[in-house]
């Protein structure tokens, strides 16, 4: 909520930069959480779900980082 409020106060190019930066940060945080959970998962279905989710989040993070590089 704090991040959303911060972004709402920004306009134009500064908003685009801040939004991409926030997306990259959020996706990295999600990957870190998934990576921390995976070693302790004993249920195969849960592990598989986390691995598939990790692939998607990693792909989104890659896109965000590419966008950061295109500024």
C-alpha positions in Angstrom: 0.0 0.0 0.0 2.8 2.4 0.8 4.5 1.7 -2.6 1.2 2.2 -4.4 0.7 5.6 -2.6 4.2 6.6 -3.4 3.7 5.8 -7.1 0.4 7.6 -7.2 2.1 10.8 -6.4 4.5 10.6 -9.4 3.8 11.6 -13.0 5.2 11.2 -16.5 8.6 9.7 -17.1 9.4 9.6 -13.4 6.4 7.5 -12.8 7.4 5.0 -15.5 10.9 4.7 -14.0 9.6 4.3 -10.5 7.0 1.8 -11.6 9.5 -0.4 -13.4 11.9 -0.2 -10.4 9.1 -1.2 -8.0 8.2 -4.1 -10.2 11.8 -5.3 -10.4 12.1 -5.0 -6.6 8.9 -6.8 -5.9 9.6 -9.7 -8.3 13.1 -10.1 -6.7 11.6 -10.2 -3.3 9.1 -12.8 -4.5 11.9 -14.9 -5.9 13.8 -14.6 -2.6 10.8 -15.8 -0.7 10.2 -18.8 -3.0 13.9 -19.7 -2.9 13.8 -19.6 0.9 10.7 -21.9 1.0 11.7 -24.5 -1.5 14.3 -26.4 0.6 11.8 -27.0 3.3 8.9 -28.2 1.1 8.3 -32.0 1.4 5.1 -32.2 -0.7 5.9 -32.9 -4.3 2.8 -31.0 -5.6 3.6 -27.9 -3.6 7.3 -28.1 -4.7 6.2 -28.3 -8.3 3.8 -25.4 -8.0 6.5 -23.3 -6.4 9.0 -24.2 -9.2 6.5 -23.2 -11.9 5.6 -20.0 -10.0 9.3 -19.3 -9.7 9.8 -19.6 -13.5 7.0 -17.1 -14.1 8.2 -14.6 -11.5 11.8 -14.9 -12.9 10.5 -14.2 -16.4 8.7 -11.1 -15.2 11.8 -10.0 -13.3 13.9 -10.4 -16.5 11.4 -8.3 -18.4 11.5 -5.6 -15.7 15.3 -5.6 -15.7 15.3 -5.2 -19.5 12.9 -2.3 -19.2 15.2 -0.7 -16.6 18.1 -1.0 -19.1 16.1 0.6 -21.9 15.8 4.0 -20.2 
